[in-house]
């Protein structure tokens, strides 16, 4: 049986106000992104950022359709040889970037509060993510060609002057009528 999955692009941008035992982290912070127990990746180590590290690392991971959370663990090493400790953890609900008002394939910038192992607030992590849908999931050859021509972006087909234009559409739904008990009669 084949399990369906999407490709998740998550860029770990930076973190703010990281502390260990109420003291600012000095260096060697990194992030481990986990989708499940067998699917995790780590960023490179920031050796200079201290309690305000910056990674700007893009990680590409397979995300099974049944995934409910993505876990981000910010860690640091006392020395480059080992001895790592967890600074803070954030759990991102998949519903934060799937099923909202913007298309799932749009780039989304999100920030999350980190919690230390005791559950106390311990900084903020800033990420950028999007889902990349496989081209084979497109319903028509024209959509697949438009995706290939645009460099991989996926949009909604909107008829403009008799042709279909692929781009991102956002807006507010407008209804054509008022309810029978409307104040606008």
LINSULRA-V478978 format. One record per residue. RES is the residue in one letter. PHI is phi in radians with two decimals (none if undefined). Layout:
# LINSULRA-V478978
res:RES phi:PHI
res:RES phi:PHI
This chain:
# LINSULRA-V478978
res:X phi:none
res:X phi:-1.58
res:X phi:-1.66
res:X phi:-1.49
res:X phi:-2.59
res:X phi:-1.97
res:X phi:-1.73
res:X phi:-1.80
res:X phi:-1.82
res:X phi:-2.17
res:X phi:-1.84
res:X phi:-1.48
res:X phi:-1.45
res:X phi:-2.86
res:X phi:-2.43
res:X phi:-2.34
res:X phi:0.99
res:X phi:-1.44
res:X phi:-2.43
res:X phi:-2.19
res:X phi:0.90
res:X phi:1.14
res:X phi:-1.98
res:X phi:-1.05
res:X phi:-1.18
res:X phi:-1.58
res:X phi:-2.96
res:X phi:1.11
res:X phi:-1.61
res:X phi:-2.60
res:X phi:-2.20
res:X phi:-1.91
res:X phi:-1.77
res:X phi:-2.15
res:X phi:-1.67
res:X phi:-2.69
res:X phi:-1.10
res:X phi:-1.89
res:X phi:-2.23
res:X phi:-2.52
res:X phi:-2.48
res:X phi:-2.14
res:X phi:-1.42
res:X phi:-1.28
res:X phi:-1.49
res:X phi:-1.58
res:X phi:-1.59
res:X phi:-2.18
res:X phi:-1.28
res:X phi:1.10
res:X phi:-1.42
res:X phi:-2.22
res:X phi:-1.27
res:X phi:-2.34
res:X phi:-1.97
res:X phi:0.91
res:X phi:-1.74
res:X phi:-1.65
res:X phi:-2.00
res:X phi:-1.95
res:X phi:-2.41
res:X phi:-1.37
res:X phi:-2.14
res:X phi:-1.03
res:X phi:-1.08
res:X phi:-1.49
res:X phi:-1.12
res:X phi:-1.89
res:X phi:-2.42
res:X phi:-2.07
res:X phi:-1.82
res:X phi:-1.99
res:X phi:-2.01
res:X phi:-1.60
res:X phi:-2.25
res:X phi:-2.52
res:X phi:-1.92
res:X phi:-1.13
res:X phi:-2.40
res:X phi:-1.23
res:X phi:-1.53
res:X phi:2.54
res:X phi:1.29
res:X phi:-1.43
res:X phi:-2.30
res:X phi:-1.44
res:X phi:-1.52
res:X phi:-2.91
res:X phi:-2.29
res:X phi:-2.28
res:X phi:-1.93
res:X phi:-1.69
res:X phi:-1.19
res:X phi:-1.06
res:X phi:-1.15
res:X phi:-1.21
res:X phi:-2.24
res:X phi:-2.18
res:X phi:1.49
res:X phi:-1.57
res:X phi:-1.46
res:X phi:-1.73
res:X phi:-1.03
res:X phi:-1.06
res:X phi:-1.52
res:X phi:-1.32
res:X phi:-1.27
res:X phi:-2.20
res:X phi:-1.77
res:X phi:-2.32
res:X phi:-2.23
res:X phi:-2.34
res:X phi:-1.30
res:X phi:-1.61
res:X phi:-2.09
res:X phi:-1.35
res:X phi:-1.01
res:X phi:-1.53
res:X phi:1.61
res:X phi:-1.53
res:X phi:-1.05
res:X phi:-2.64
res:X phi:1.64
res:X phi:-2.37
res:X phi:-2.06
res:X phi:-1.97
res:X phi:-2.33
res:X phi:-2.31
res:X phi:-2.56
res:X phi:-2.84
res:X phi:-1.62
res:X phi:-1.93
res:X phi:-1.46
res:X phi:-1.14
res:X phi:-1.07
res:X phi:-1.14
res:X phi:-1.43
res:X phi:-1.20
res:X phi:-1.53
res:X phi:-2.46
res:X phi:-1.13
res:X phi:-1.09
res:X phi:-1.13
res:X phi:-1.11
res:X phi:-1.16
res:X phi:-1.15
res:X phi:-1.12
res:X phi:-1.12
res:X phi:-1.21
res:X phi:-1.51
res:X phi:1.48
res:X phi:1.95
res:X phi:-1.27
res:X phi:-2.07
res:X phi:-2.35
res:X phi:-1.81
res:X phi:-1.39
res:X phi:-2.14
res:X phi:-1.22
res:X phi:-2.34
res:X phi:0.89
res:X phi:1.43
res:X phi:-2.04
res:X phi:-1.70
res:X phi:-1.85
res:X phi:-1.75
res:X phi:-2.78
res:X phi:-1.54
res:X phi:-2.09
res:X phi:-2.28
res:X phi:3.02
res:X phi:-1.93
res:X phi:-1.10
res:X phi:-2.09
res:X phi:-1.70
res:X phi:-1.46
res:X phi:-2.31
res:X phi:-1.79
res:X phi:-1.08
res:X phi:-1.11
res:X phi:-1.77
res:X phi:-1.25
res:X phi:-1.39
res:X phi:-1.71
res:X phi:-1.36
